């Protein structure tokens, strides 16, 4: 079973260690939970960005992500409000928060 989550994030500027280019749909990256990183060994996981929106002016974005590898972790780690660090290798490139899925209303 594929595990997914929705996140809102802010990209760190390149001058402060972030990426030169924004994320892209289907991109893989690592994430780590701020709450568990120092207390739980192996709390870093790989994710893939499936749906993706980003505003270059505000550096804010929203993404739906999946965990492409079967690497179990507690369900509580997916609760809305959990803070994450999105990493490109060893570099933190964005700070994110898990949010509830967006509800899209169909127009008549």
Secondary structure, 3 states (H helix, E strand, C coil): CCEEEEEEEEECCHHHCCCCCCCCCCCEEEEEECCCCCCCCCCEEEEEEEEEEEECCCCEEEEEEEECCCCCCCHHHHCCCCEEEEEECCEEEEEEEEECCCCCCCCC
